[in-house]
Amino acid sequence: PPLYYALGAILYLLTSGLGFDLQFLALRLFSVGLGATGLWVIYRLVHDIFPDAEFLALAATAFAAAIPMHLAMTAAINNDALAELLLLLILYQSIHVIQKGIDNRRTVVTGILVGLALLTKTTIYMALGVIVITALLGKRPSCTFAEVIPGEDGTLFRWRTPAKVRFLFSVFAVALLLAVPLFVRNALVYGGLDILGWQRHDTVVAGQLRTADLLAQVGPTNLIIQLVLTTFRSFWAQFGWMGVLVDERIYLLLALLSGLLGLGLLISIIRVWQGQSRLTQAQRGGLRLLAASATFSVLTYLGYNLKFVQYQGRYLFPALGPLALATALSLWEILQPRTARPLAIGLALVSLLFLVHGMLSGHVPGWGLVLLVAGAAFLAVAGWLPHRWRWLPPALLYLAFLVLDWVCLFVYIVPYLRWPGR
């Protein structure tokens, strides 16, 4: 889909007199601007769901801003940043539909955004599913298909369309109005009903490794292991078109952090399930919508990998808004004394077990032990700090991410890009 590249072509022409290096920089800054706008939308999205929890909005935005791989992709000349921004804007509008109800302005704006998404990247076509979920969760109740009106000469019926059906029809109509010219053009160029160019794509990449071939070579277990490991690494930090990996110790650190965040999210869900944390109806609807959007992103990723081996974590970045909020909720939970203290004690005990096992086996896992002790210390600080210093642990975590970004750039990316001998 051409939207990002059409906009980039305009910028390229406007900067044609500046020389290639500055044109290149301008195009990269264009993507950076789109990414920065996406961060603002994430902040507003989370703030509107949890208006009284500024920490959640700031933490979600900070998480999205500091992922090394996302930073790298946001600085690249490709359509990822625009696709993510449009999907975030669609989610933002959908949250307002759920909270405030369906009206004409939101319907038209949502339809335009969906149409622009169709013109930007096929990995966000699942926005159509997001709109269906929005209609189901929308605040305004659906009308009946038929309204019974008693008259003098008998009972009359006046048919009318339910509000949610009208919303869906209107959004899809506006979206298709924008996207149909592209689909017609593709059908004329590629032939038949190949309106997305997928059949032509499969022909062009005939030599690309297919999942069925890899499955036959390595078996299902190894294929799943490769999928999980490569997706994890390339979500966080695997640069240079998947050719530049960072030190395994960094991946181990990120794995420990991911595990703690996953545990914190699970505890948050349990607290809501048990009624210890109360959510409004609008908040529940917003969280369900974001969960559905993230699920669509994961299914899109897995669906693509059923045909081709494309274990690129960047394909999960359309789910970054929901993931950022999930991270913020998890971080809020694990930094609470009620959770941080038992987790700190648990990690300290695991560290002790690792040390004893290492001494008995003659091999102490040094880096793993250091990470466990550091994690226990971090949680202990969060659990026993005075209330006025509660801002310190998340601030230190964000600072650590900024240091990681610097390390990824200057220790791994820049050396890879240097010409030999320079």
TIROKE-549036 format. One record per residue (C-alpha): residue number from 1; residue in three letters; x, y, z. Coordinates in steps of 0.25 Angstrom, whole numbers, padded with zeros to 4 digits, always signed. Example, Ala and Ser with C-alpha at 12.3 -4.5 7.8 and 13.67 -1.06 7.14 Angstrom:
<nodes>
<num->1; residuo->ala; u->+0049; v->-0018; w->+0031>
<num->2; residuo->ser; u->+0055; v->-0004; w->+0029>
</nodes>
This chain:
<nodes>
<num->1; residuo->pro; u->+0000; v->+0000; w->+0000>
<num->2; residuo->pro; u->+0006; v->+0014; w->-0004>
<num->3; residuo->leu; u->+0002; v->+0024; w->+0006>
<num->4; residuo->tyr; u->+0015; v->+0025; w->+0014>
<num->5; residuo->tyr; u->+0023; v->+0025; w->+0001>
<num->6; residuo->ala; u->+0014; v->+0035; w->-0006>
<num->7; residuo->leu; u->+0016; v->+0045; w->+0006>
<num->8; residuo->gly; u->+0031; v->+0042; w->+0006>
<num->9; residuo->ala; u->+0032; v->+0045; w->-0009>
<num->10; residuo->ile; u->+0026; v->+0059; w->-0006>
<num->11; residuo->leu; u->+0036; v->+0061; w->+0004>
<num->12; residuo->tyr; u->+0047; v->+0056; w->-0005>
<num->13; residuo->leu; u->+0043; v->+0065; w->-0016>
<num->14; residuo->leu; u->+0043; v->+0077; w->-0006>
<num->15; residuo->thr; u->+0057; v->+0074; w->-0001>
<num->16; residuo->ser; u->+0063; v->+0071; w->-0015>
<num->17; residuo->gly; u->+0072; v->+0083; w->-0014>
<num->18; residuo->leu; u->+0078; v->+0079; w->-0001>
<num->19; residuo->gly; u->+0087; v->+0067; w->-0006>
<num->20; residuo->phe; u->+0085; v->+0053; w->-0004>
<num->21; residuo->asp; u->+0090; v->+0052; w->+0011>
<num->22; residuo->leu; u->+0080; v->+0063; w->+0016>
<num->23; residuo->gln; u->+0069; v->+0057; w->+0007>
<num->24; residuo->phe; u->+0072; v->+0044; w->+0014>
<num->25; residuo->leu; u->+0072; v->+0050; w->+0028>
<num->26; residuo->ala; u->+0059; v->+0058; w->+0025>
<num->27; residuo->leu; u->+0052; v->+0045; w->+0021>
<num->28; residuo->arg; u->+0057; v->+0038; w->+0034>
<num->29; residuo->leu; u->+0052; v->+0050; w->+0042>
<num->30; residuo->phe; u->+0039; v->+0049; w->+0036>
<num->31; residuo->ser; u->+0037; v->+0035; w->+0041>
<num->32; residuo->val; u->+0043; v->+0039; w->+0055>
<num->33; residuo->gly; u->+0032; v->+0050; w->+0055>
<num->34; residuo->leu; u->+0021; v->+0040; w->+0052>
<num->35; residuo->gly; u->+0027; v->+0031; w->+0064>
<num->36; residuo->ala; u->+0027; v->+0043; w->+0073>
<num->37; residuo->thr; u->+0013; v->+0046; w->+0070>
<num->38; residuo->gly; u->+0009; v->+0031; w->+0073>
<num->39; residuo->leu; u->+0015; v->+0033; w->+0087>
<num->40; residuo->trp; u->+0006; v->+0045; w->+0089>
<num->41; residuo->val; u->-0006; v->+0036; w->+0085>
<num->42; residuo->ile; u->-0002; v->+0025; w->+0094>
<num->43; residuo->tyr; u->-0001; v->+0035; w->+0106>
<num->44; residuo->arg; u->-0015; v->+0041; w->+0102>
<num->45; residuo->leu; u->-0021; v->+0027; w->+0100>
<num->46; residuo->val; u->-0016; v->+0022; w->+0114>
<num->47; residuo->his; u->-0020; v->+0035; w->+0121>
<num->48; residuo->asp; u->-0034; v->+0034; w->+0115>
<num->49; residuo->ile; u->-0036; v->+0020; w->+0120>
<num->50; residuo->phe; u->-0030; v->+0023; w->+0134>
<num->51; residuo->pro; u->-0031; v->+0038; w->+0136>
<num->52; residuo->asp; u->-0028; v->+0038; w->+0150>
<num->53; residuo->ala; u->-0015; v->+0030; w->+0149>
<num->54; residuo->glu; u->-0004; v->+0038; w->+0143>
<num->55; residuo->phe; u->+0006; v->+0028; w->+0146>
<num->56; residuo->leu; u->+0000; v->+0018; w->+0136>
<num->57; residuo->ala; u->+0000; v->+0028; w->+0124>
<num->58; residuo->leu; u->+0014; v->+0032; w->+0127>
<num->59; residuo->ala; u->+0019; v->+0018; w->+0129>
<num->60; residuo->ala; u->+0013; v->+0013; w->+0116>
<num->61; residuo->thr; u->+0018; v->+0024; w->+0108>
<num->62; residuo->ala; u->+0032; v->+0022; w->+0114>
<num->63; residuo->phe; u->+0032; v->+0008; w->+0111>
<num->64; residuo->ala; u->+0028; v->+0010; w->+0096>
<num->65; residuo->ala; u->+0038; v->+0021; w->+0095>
<num->66; residuo->ala; u->+0050; v->+0013; w->+0100>
<num->67; residuo->ile; u->+0049; v->-0001; w->+0093>
<num->68; residuo->pro; u->+0062; v->-0001; w->+0085>
<num->69; residuo->met; u->+0057; v->-0009; w->+0073>
<num->70; residuo->his; u->+0045; v->+0001; w->+0072>
<num->71; residuo->leu; u->+0054; v->+0013; w->+0073>
<num->72; residuo->ala; u->+0062; v->+0007; w->+0061>
<num->73; residuo->met; u->+0050; v->+0004; w->+0053>
<num->74; residuo->thr; u->+0044; v->+0018; w->+0056>
<num->75; residuo->ala; u->+0056; v->+0024; w->+0050>
<num->76; residuo->ala; u->+0056; v->+0016; w->+0037>
<num->77; residuo->ile; u->+0050; v->+0019; w->+0024>
<num->78; residuo->asn; u->+0038; v->+0010; w->+0023>
<num->79; residuo->asn; u->+0023; v->+0009; w->+0026>
<num->80; residuo->asp; u->+0023; v->+0003; w->+0040>
<num->81; residuo->ala; u->+0023; v->+0017; w->+0048>
<num->82; residuo->leu; u->+0011; v->+0022; w->+0040>
<num->83; residuo->ala; u->+0004; v->+0008; w->+0041>
<num->84; residuo->glu; u->+0005; v->+0008; w->+0056>
<num->85; residuo->leu; u->+0001; v->+0023; w->+0057>
<num->86; residuo->leu; u->-0012; v->+0020; w->+0049>
<num->87; residuo->leu; u->-0015; v->+0008; w->+0057>
<num->88; residuo->leu; u->-0013; v->+0016; w->+0070>
<num->89; residuo->leu; u->-0022; v->+0027; w->+0065>
<num->90; residuo->ile; u->-0033; v->+0017; w->+0062>
<num->91; residuo->leu; u->-0032; v->+0011; w->+0076>
<num->92; residuo->tyr; u->-0033; v->+0025; w->+0082>
<num->93; residuo->gln; u->-0045; v->+0028; w->+0074>
<num->94; residuo->ser; u->-0051; v->+0014; w->+0078>
<num->95; residuo->ile; u->-0049; v->+0017; w->+0092>
<num->96; residuo->his; u->-0057; v->+0029; w->+0091>
<num->97; residuo->val; u->-0068; v->+0022; w->+0084>
<num->98; residuo->ile; u->-0068; v->+0012; w->+0096>
<num->99; residuo->gln; u->-0068; v->+0023; w->+0106>
<num->100; residuo->lys; u->-0077; v->+0034; w->+0100>
<num->101; residuo->gly; u->-0085; v->+0027; w->+0090>
<num->102; residuo->ile; u->-0087; v->+0027; w->+0075>
<num->103; residuo->asp; u->-0088; v->+0040; w->+0068>
<num->104; residuo->asn; u->-0087; v->+0045; w->+0053>
<num->105; residuo->arg; u->-0073; v->+0052; w->+0055>
<num->106; residuo->arg; u->-0067; v->+0040; w->+0062>
<num->107; residuo->thr; u->-0072; v->+0031; w->+0051>
<num->108; residuo->val; u->-0067; v->+0039; w->+0040>
<num->109; residuo->val; u->-0053; v->+0041; w->+0046>
<num->110; residuo->thr; u->-0052; v->+0026; w->+0049>
<num->111; residuo->gly; u->-0056; v->+0023; w->+0035>
<num->112; residuo->ile; u->-0045; v->+0032; w->+0029>
<num->113; residuo->leu; u->-0035; v->+0026; w->+0039>
<num->114; residuo->val; u->-0038; v->+0012; w->+0035>
<num->115; residuo->gly; u->-0038; v->+0016; w->+0020>
<num->116; residuo->leu; u->-0024; v->+0022; w->+0022>
<num->117; residuo->ala; u->-0020; v->+0009; w->+0029>
<num->118; residuo->leu; u->-0024; v->+0001; w->+0017>
<num->119; residuo->leu; u->-0015; v->+0010; w->+0009>
<num->120; residuo->thr; u->-0003; v->+0008; w->+0018>
<num->121; residuo->lys; u->+0000; v->-0006; w->+0022>
<num->122; residuo->thr; u->-0007; v->-0020; w->+0021>
<num->123; residuo->thr; u->-0002; v->-0024; w->+0035>
<num->124; residuo->ile; u->-0012; v->-0014; w->+0041>
<num->125; residuo->tyr; u->-0024; v->-0018; w->+0033>
<num->126; residuo->met; u->-0028; v->-0025; w->+0045>
<num->127; residuo->ala; u->-0033; v->-0011; w->+0049>
<num->128; residuo->leu; u->-0046; v->-0015; w->+0042>
<num->129; residuo->gly; u->-0047; v->-0026; w->+0053>
<num->130; residuo->val; u->-0045; v->-0015; w->+0064>
<num->131; residuo->ile; u->-0056; v->-0007; w->+0058>
<num->132; residuo->val; u->-0066; v->-0019; w->+0059>
<num->133; residuo->ile; u->-0061; v->-0020; w->+0074>
<num->134; residuo->thr; u->-0064; v->-0006; w->+0076>
<num->135; residuo->ala; u->-0078; v->-0007; w->+0071>
<num->136; residuo->leu; u->-0080; v->-0018; w->+0080>
<num->137; residuo->leu; u->-0075; v->-0011; w->+0092>
<num->138; residuo->gly; u->-0080; v->+0003; w->+0088>
<num->139; residuo->lys; u->-0088; v->+0011; w->+0099>
<num->140; residuo->arg; u->-0100; v->+0014; w->+0091>
<num->141; residuo->pro; u->-0110; v->+0002; w->+0091>
<num->142; residuo->ser; u->-0115; v->-0004; w->+0078>
<num->143; residuo->cys; u->-0129; v->-0001; w->+0074>
<num->144; residuo->thr; u->-0139; v->-0011; w->+0069>
<num->145; residuo->phe; u->-0140; v->-0014; w->+0054>
<num->146; residuo->ala; u->-0154; v->-0011; w->+0054>
<num->147; residuo->glu; u->-0162; v->-0001; w->+0063>
<num->148; residuo->val; u->-0177; v->-0004; w->+0065>
<num->149; residuo->ile; u->-0186; v->+0008; w->+0063>
<num->150; residuo->pro; u->-0201; v->+0007; w->+0066>
<num->151; residuo->gly; u->-0210; v->+0014; w->+0056>
<num->152; residuo->glu; u->-0224; v->+0017; w->+0054>
<num->153; residuo->asp; u->-0226; v->+0006; w->+0043>
<num->154; residuo->gly; u->-0217; v->-0004; w->+0050>
<num->155; residuo->thr; u->-0203; v->-0007; w->+0054>
<num->156; residuo->leu; u->-0192; v->+0000; w->+0045>
<num->157; residuo->phe; u->-0177; v->-0004; w->+0045>
<num->158; residuo->arg; u->-0166; v->+0006; w->+0042>
<num->159; residuo->trp; u->-0153; v->-0001; w->+0040>
<num->160; residuo->arg; u->-0140; v->+0005; w->+0044>
<num->161; residuo->thr; u->-0126; v->+0001; w->+0045>
<num->162; residuo->pro; u->-0119; v->-0002; w->+0058>
<num->163; residuo->ala; u->-0109; v->+0009; w->+0063>
<num->164; residuo->lys; u->-0097; v->-0001; w->+0063>
<num->165; residuo->val; u->-0100; v->-0006; w->+0050>
<num->166; residuo->arg; u->-0101; v->+0008; w->+0044>
<num->167; residuo->phe; u->-0088; v->+0011; w->+0051>
<num->168; residuo->leu; u->-0081; v->-0001; w->+0044>
<num->169; residuo->phe; u->-0087; v->+0001; w->+0031>
<num->170; residuo->ser; u->-0083; v->+0016; w->+0031>
<num->171; residuo->val; u->-0069; v->+0013; w->+0035>
<num->172; residuo->phe; u->-0067; v->+0002; w->+0025>
<num->173; residuo->ala; u->-0073; v->+0011; w->+0014>
<num->174; residuo->val; u->-0064; v->+0023; w->+0017>
<num->175; residuo->ala; u->-0052; v->+0014; w->+0018>
<num->176; residuo->leu; u->-0055; v->+0007; w->+0005>
<num->177; residuo->leu; u->-0058; v->+0020; w->-0002>
<num->178; residuo->leu; u->-0043; v->+0023; w->+0000>
<num->179; residuo->ala; u->-0037; v->+0009; w->-0002>
<num->180; residuo->val; u->-0045; v->+0004; w->-0014>
<num->181; residuo->pro; u->-0037; v->+0012; w->-0025>
<num->182; residuo->leu; u->-0024; v->+0005; w->-0020>
<num->183; residuo->phe; u->-0031; v->-0009; w->-0020>
<num->184; residuo->val; u->-0036; v->-0006; w->-0034>
<num->185; residuo->arg; u->-0023; v->-0002; w->-0039>
<num->186; residuo->asn; u->-0016; v->-0015; w->-0033>
<num->187; residuo->ala; u->-0026; v->-0024; w->-0039>
<num->188; residuo->leu; u->-0023; v->-0017; w->-0053>
<num->189; residuo->val; u->-0008; v->-0018; w->-0050>
<num->190; residuo->tyr; u->-0007; v->-0032; w->-0044>
<num->191; residuo->gly; u->-0019; v->-0038; w->-0051>
<num->192; residuo->gly; u->-0031; v->-0046; w->-0045>
<num->193; residuo->leu; u->-0035; v->-0043; w->-0031>
<num->194; residuo->asp; u->-0021; v->-0040; w->-0026>
<num->195; residuo->ile; u->-0025; v->-0027; w->-0020>
<num->196; residuo->leu; u->-0014; v->-0027; w->-0009>
<num->197; residuo->gly; u->-0003; v->-0032; w->-0018>
<num->198; residuo->trp; u->-0001; v->-0044; w->-0009>
<num->199; residuo->gln; u->-0001; v->-0054; w->-0021>
<num->200; residuo->arg; u->+0010; v->-0046; w->-0028>
<num->201; residuo->his; u->+0018; v->-0045; w->-0015>
<num->202; residuo->asp; u->+0018; v->-0060; w->-0014>
<num->203; residuo->thr; u->+0023; v->-0061; w->-0028>
<num->204; residuo->val; u->+0034; v->-0051; w->-0026>
<num->205; residuo->val; u->+0039; v->-0057; w->-0013>
<num->206; residuo->ala; u->+0039; v->-0071; w->-0019>
<num->207; residuo->gly; u->+0053; v->-0074; w->-0012>
<num->208; residuo->gln; u->+0049; v->-0069; w->+0002>
<num->209; residuo->leu; u->+0049; v->-0080; w->+0013>
<num->210; residuo->arg; u->+0035; v->-0085; w->+0015>
<num->211; residuo->thr; u->+0030; v->-0090; w->+0028>
<num->212; residuo->ala; u->+0026; v->-0104; w->+0022>
<num->213; residuo->asp; u->+0041; v->-0106; w->+0017>
<num->214; residuo->leu; u->+0047; v->-0102; w->+0031>
<num->215; residuo->leu; u->+0037; v->-0111; w->+0038>
<num->216; residuo->ala; u->+0041; v->-0123; w->+0030>
<num->217; residuo->gln; u->+0056; v->-0119; w->+0033>
<num->218; residuo->val; u->+0056; v->-0117; w->+0048>
<num->219; residuo->gly; u->+0043; v->-0123; w->+0053>
<num->220; residuo->pro; u->+0031; v->-0116; w->+0061>
<num->221; residuo->thr; u->+0039; v->-0114; w->+0074>
<num->222; residuo->asn; u->+0051; v->-0107; w->+0068>
<num->223; residuo->leu; u->+0042; v->-0099; w->+0059>
<num->224; residuo->ile; u->+0034; v->-0094; w->+0071>
<num->225; residuo->ile; u->+0047; v->-0091; w->+0079>
<num->226; residuo->gln; u->+0053; v->-0083; w->+0067>
<num->227; residuo->leu; u->+0040; v->-0075; w->+0066>
<num->228; residuo->val; u->+0039; v->-0072; w->+0081>
<num->229; residuo->leu; u->+0054; v->-0068; w->+0082>
<num->230; residuo->thr; u->+0056; v->-0060; w->+0069>
<num->231; residuo->thr; u->+0042; v->-0053; w->+0072>
<num->232; residuo->phe; u->+0047; v->-0049; w->+0086>
<num->233; residuo->arg; u->+0060; v->-0044; w->+0081>
<num->234; residuo->ser; u->+0056; v->-0037; w->+0069>
<num->235; residuo->phe; u->+0045; v->-0030; w->+0077>
<num->236; residuo->trp; u->+0055; v->-0024; w->+0087>
<num->237; residuo->ala; u->+0068; v->-0023; w->+0080>
<num->238; residuo->gln; u->+0072; v->-0030; w->+0067>
<num->239; residuo->phe; u->+0076; v->-0020; w->+0056>
<num->240; residuo->gly; u->+0082; v->-0019; w->+0042>
<num->241; residuo->trp; u->+0071; v->-0026; w->+0036>
<num->242; residuo->met; u->+0072; v->-0037; w->+0046>
<num->243; residuo->gly; u->+0087; v->-0038; w->+0045>
<num->244; residuo->val; u->+0092; v->-0031; w->+0057>
<num->245; residuo->leu; u->+0089; v->-0037; w->+0070>
<num->246; residuo->val; u->+0093; v->-0032; w->+0084>
<num->247; residuo->asp; u->+0100; v->-0040; w->+0095>
<num->248; residuo->glu; u->+0093; v->-0052; w->+0100>
<num->249; residuo->arg; u->+0094; v->-0046; w->+0114>
<num->250; residuo->ile; u->+0085; v->-0034; w->+0110>
<num->251; residuo->tyr; u->+0075; v->-0044; w->+0105>
<num->252; residuo->leu; u->+0075; v->-0051; w->+0118>
<num->253; residuo->leu; u->+0073; v->-0038; w->+0125>
<num->254; residuo->leu; u->+0061; v->-0035; w->+0116>
<num->255; residuo->ala; u->+0056; v->-0049; w->+0118>
<num->256; residuo->leu; u->+0056; v->-0047; w->+0134>
<num->257; residuo->leu; u->+0049; v->-0033; w->+0132>
<num->258; residuo->ser; u->+0039; v->-0039; w->+0123>
<num->259; residuo->gly; u->+0036; v->-0050; w->+0133>
<num->260; residuo->leu; u->+0034; v->-0041; w->+0144>
<num->261; residuo->leu; u->+0025; v->-0032; w->+0136>
<num->262; residuo->gly; u->+0017; v->-0044; w->+0132>
<num->263; residuo->leu; u->+0016; v->-0048; w->+0146>
<num->264; residuo->gly; u->+0011; v->-0034; w->+0150>
<num->265; residuo->leu; u->+0001; v->-0034; w->+0139>
<num->266; residuo->leu; u->-0005; v->-0047; w->+0144>
<num->267; residuo->ile; u->-0006; v->-0042; w->+0158>
<num->268; residuo->ser; u->-0013; v->-0030; w->+0153>
<num->269; residuo->ile; u->-0023; v->-0038; w->+0146>
<num->270; residuo->ile; u->-0025; v->-0047; w->+0158>
<num->271; residuo->arg; u->-0028; v->-0035; w->+0167>
<num->272; residuo->val; u->-0038; v->-0030; w->+0157>
<num->273; residuo->trp; u->-0044; v->-0044; w->+0156>
<num->274; residuo->gln; u->-0045; v->-0045; w->+0171>
<num->275; residuo->gly; u->-0051; v->-0031; w->+0172>
<num->276; residuo->gln; u->-0039; v->-0025; w->+0180>
<num->277; residuo->ser; u->-0037; v->-0015; w->+0168>
<num->278; residuo->arg; u->-0050; v->-0008; w->+0163>
<num->279; residuo->leu; u->-0051; v->-0004; w->+0149>
<num->280; residuo->thr; u->-0062; v->+0004; w->+0143>
<num->281; residuo->gln; u->-0071; v->-0001; w->+0131>
<num->282; residuo->ala; u->-0064; v->+0008; w->+0122>
<num->283; residuo->gln; u->-0050; v->+0004; w->+0127>
<num->284; residuo->arg; u->-0054; v->-0011; w->+0125>
<num->285; residuo->gly; u->-0059; v->-0008; w->+0111>
<num->286; residuo->gly; u->-0046; v->-0001; w->+0107>
<num->287; residuo->leu; u->-0037; v->-0012; w->+0113>
<num->288; residuo->arg; u->-0045; v->-0022; w->+0105>
<num->289; residuo->leu; u->-0043; v->-0014; w->+0092>
<num->290; residuo->leu; u->-0028; v->-0013; w->+0094>
<num->291; residuo->ala; u->-0027; v->-0028; w->+0097>
<num->292; residuo->ala; u->-0035; v->-0031; w->+0085>
<num->293; residuo->ser; u->-0026; v->-0022; w->+0077>
<num->294; residuo->ala; u->-0013; v->-0029; w->+0082>
<num->295; residuo->thr; u->-0019; v->-0042; w->+0079>
<num->296; residuo->phe; u->-0022; v->-0038; w->+0065>
<num->297; residuo->ser; u->-0008; v->-0034; w->+0064>
<num->298; residuo->val; u->-0002; v->-0047; w->+0069>
<num->299; residuo->leu; u->-0011; v->-0055; w->+0060>
<num->300; residuo->thr; u->-0007; v->-0047; w->+0048>
<num->301; residuo->tyr; u->+0008; v->-0049; w->+0051>
<num->302; residuo->leu; u->+0005; v->-0064; w->+0053>
<num->303; residuo->gly; u->-0003; v->-0065; w->+0041>
<num->304; residuo->tyr; u->+0008; v->-0059; w->+0032>
<num->305; residuo->asn; u->+0018; v->-0069; w->+0038>
<num->306; residuo->leu; u->+0009; v->-0081; w->+0035>
<num->307; residuo->lys; u->+0014; v->-0078; w->+0020>
<num->308; residuo->phe; u->+0028; v->-0071; w->+0021>
<num->309; residuo->val; u->+0038; v->-0071; w->+0032>
<num->310; residuo->gln; u->+0038; v->-0057; w->+0036>
<num->311; residuo->tyr; u->+0041; v->-0057; w->+0051>
<num->312; residuo->gln; u->+0042; v->-0042; w->+0052>
<num->313; residuo->gly; u->+0037; v->-0036; w->+0065>
<num->314; residuo->arg; u->+0034; v->-0022; w->+0058>
<num->315; residuo->tyr; u->+0022; v->-0029; w->+0053>
<num->316; residuo->leu; u->+0017; v->-0029; w->+0067>
<num->317; residuo->phe; u->+0019; v->-0014; w->+0068>
<num->318; residuo->pro; u->+0004; v->-0011; w->+0064>
<num->319; residuo->ala; u->+0001; v->-0017; w->+0077>
<num->320; residuo->leu; u->+0010; v->-0007; w->+0084>
<num->321; residuo->gly; u->-0001; v->+0002; w->+0090>
<num->322; residuo->pro; u->-0008; v->-0010; w->+0097>
<num->323; residuo->leu; u->+0006; v->-0015; w->+0101>
<num->324; residuo->ala; u->+0010; v->-0002; w->+0107>
<num->325; residuo->leu; u->-0002; v->-0001; w->+0116>
<num->326; residuo->ala; u->-0001; v->-0016; w->+0120>
<num->327; residuo->thr; u->+0014; v->-0012; w->+0124>
<num->328; residuo->ala; u->+0009; v->+0000; w->+0132>
<num->329; residuo->leu; u->-0001; v->-0008; w->+0139>
<num->330; residuo->ser; u->+0009; v->-0019; w->+0142>
<num->331; residuo->leu; u->+0020; v->-0009; w->+0147>
<num->332; residuo->trp; u->+0009; v->-0002; w->+0156>
<num->333; residuo->glu; u->+0006; v->-0015; w->+0162>
<num->334; residuo->ile; u->+0020; v->-0021; w->+0164>
<num->335; residuo->leu; u->+0025; v->-0007; w->+0170>
<num->336; residuo->gln; u->+0014; v->-0008; w->+0181>
<num->337; residuo->pro; u->+0020; v->-0012; w->+0195>
<num->338; residuo->arg; u->+0009; v->-0023; w->+0195>
<num->339; residuo->thr; u->+0015; v->-0029; w->+0183>
<num->340; residuo->ala; u->+0029; v->-0024; w->+0183>
<num->341; residuo->arg; u->+0033; v->-0030; w->+0196>
<num->342; residuo->pro; u->+0029; v->-0045; w->+0194>
<num->343; residuo->leu; u->+0035; v->-0044; w->+0180>
<num->344; residuo->ala; u->+0048; v->-0039; w->+0185>
<num->345; residuo->ile; u->+0049; v->-0050; w->+0196>
<num->346; residuo->gly; u->+0045; v->-0060; w->+0185>
<num->347; residuo->leu; u->+0056; v->-0056; w->+0176>
<num->348; residuo->ala; u->+0066; v->-0055; w->+0187>
<num->349; residuo->leu; u->+0063; v->-0070; w->+0190>
<num->350; residuo->val; u->+0064; v->-0074; w->+0176>
<num->351; residuo->ser; u->+0077; v->-0067; w->+0175>
<num->352; residuo->leu; u->+0082; v->-0075; w->+0187>
<num->353; residuo->leu; u->+0077; v->-0088; w->+0181>
<num->354; residuo->phe; u->+0085; v->-0084; w->+0168>
<num->355; residuo->leu; u->+0097; v->-0082; w->+0176>
<num->356; residuo->val; u->+0096; v->-0095; w->+0184>
<num->357; residuo->his; u->+0094; v->-0103; w->+0172>
<num->358; residuo->gly; u->+0105; v->-0096; w->+0164>
<num->359; residuo->met; u->+0115; v->-0099; w->+0176>
<num->360; residuo->leu; u->+0111; v->-0113; w->+0176>
<num->361; residuo->ser; u->+0112; v->-0115; w->+0161>
<num->362; residuo->gly; u->+0125; v->-0107; w->+0160>
<num->363; residuo->his; u->+0119; v->-0097; w->+0151>
<num->364; residuo->val; u->+0113; v->-0084; w->+0157>
<num->365; residuo->pro; u->+0104; v->-0077; w->+0146>
<num->366; residuo->gly; u->+0111; v->-0064; w->+0149>
<num->367; residuo->trp; u->+0102; v->-0054; w->+0140>
<num->368; residuo->gly; u->+0089; v->-0061; w->+0143>
<num->369; residuo->leu; u->+0092; v->-0060; w->+0158>
<num->370; residuo->val; u->+0096; v->-0045; w->+0157>
<num->371; residuo->leu; u->+0083; v->-0043; w->+0150>
<num->372; residuo->leu; u->+0074; v->-0050; w->+0160>
<num->373; residuo->val; u->+0081; v->-0043; w->+0172>
<num->374; residuo->ala; u->+0080; v->-0029; w->+0164>
<num->375; residuo->gly; u->+0065; v->-0032; w->+0162>
<num->376; residuo->ala; u->+0063; v->-0036; w->+0177>
<num->377; residuo->ala; u->+0070; v->-0023; w->+0181>
<num->378; residuo->phe; u->+0062; v->-0015; w->+0172>
<num->379; residuo->leu; u->+0049; v->-0020; w->+0177>
<num->380; residuo->ala; u->+0054; v->-0019; w->+0191>
<num->381; residuo->val; u->+0057; v->-0004; w->+0189>
<num->382; residuo->ala; u->+0043; v->-0003; w->+0183>
<num->383; residuo->gly; u->+0036; v->-0010; w->+0194>
<num->384; residuo->trp; u->+0042; v->-0003; w->+0206>
<num->385; residuo->leu; u->+0044; v->+0011; w->+0201>
<num->386; residuo->pro; u->+0037; v->+0022; w->+0208>
<num->387; residuo->his; u->+0025; v->+0027; w->+0200>
<num->388; residuo->arg; u->+0031; v->+0040; w->+0196>
<num->389; residuo->trp; u->+0042; v->+0033; w->+0188>
<num->390; residuo->arg; u->+0033; v->+0023; w->+0181>
<num->391; residuo->trp; u->+0036; v->+0030; w->+0168>
<num->392; residuo->leu; u->+0051; v->+0026; w->+0168>
<num->393; residuo->pro; u->+0050; v->+0011; w->+0164>
<num->394; residuo->pro; u->+0042; v->+0014; w->+0151>
<num->395; residuo->ala; u->+0051; v->+0025; w->+0148>
<num->396; residuo->leu; u->+0063; v->+0016; w->+0150>
<num->397; residuo->leu; u->+0057; v->+0006; w->+0141>
<num->398; residuo->tyr; u->+0054; v->+0016; w->+0130>
<num->399; residuo->leu; u->+0069; v->+0021; w->+0131>
<num->400; residuo->ala; u->+0074; v->+0007; w->+0130>
<num->401; residuo->phe; u->+0066; v->+0006; w->+0117>
<num->402; residuo->leu; u->+0072; v->+0019; w->+0112>
<num->403; residuo->val; u->+0086; v->+0013; w->+0115>
<num->404; residuo->leu; u->+0082; v->+0001; w->+0107>
<num->405; residuo->asp; u->+0078; v->+0009; w->+0095>
<num->406; residuo->trp; u->+0091; v->+0016; w->+0095>
<num->407; residuo->val; u->+0099; v->+0003; w->+0096>
<num->408; residuo->cys; u->+0091; v->-0003; w->+0085>
<num->409; residuo->leu; u->+0093; v->+0009; w->+0076>
<num->410; residuo->phe; u->+0108; v->+0011; w->+0079>
<num->411; residuo->val; u->+0113; v->-0003; w->+0082>
<num->412; residuo->tyr; u->+0105; v->-0011; w->+0072>
<num->413; residuo->ile; u->+0098; v->-0003; w->+0061>
<num->414; residuo->val; u->+0109; v->+0008; w->+0058>
<num->415; residuo->pro; u->+0121; v->-0002; w->+0057>
<num->416; residuo->tyr; u->+0112; v->-0011; w->+0048>
<num->417; residuo->leu; u->+0110; v->+0001; w->+0039>
<num->418; residuo->arg; u->+0124; v->+0006; w->+0038>
<num->419; residuo->trp; u->+0131; v->+0003; w->+0025>
<num->420; residuo->pro; u->+0143; v->-0007; w->+0027>
<num->421; residuo->gly; u->+0156; v->+0001; w->+0030>
<num->422; residuo->arg; u->+0148; v->+0014; w->+0035>
</nodes>
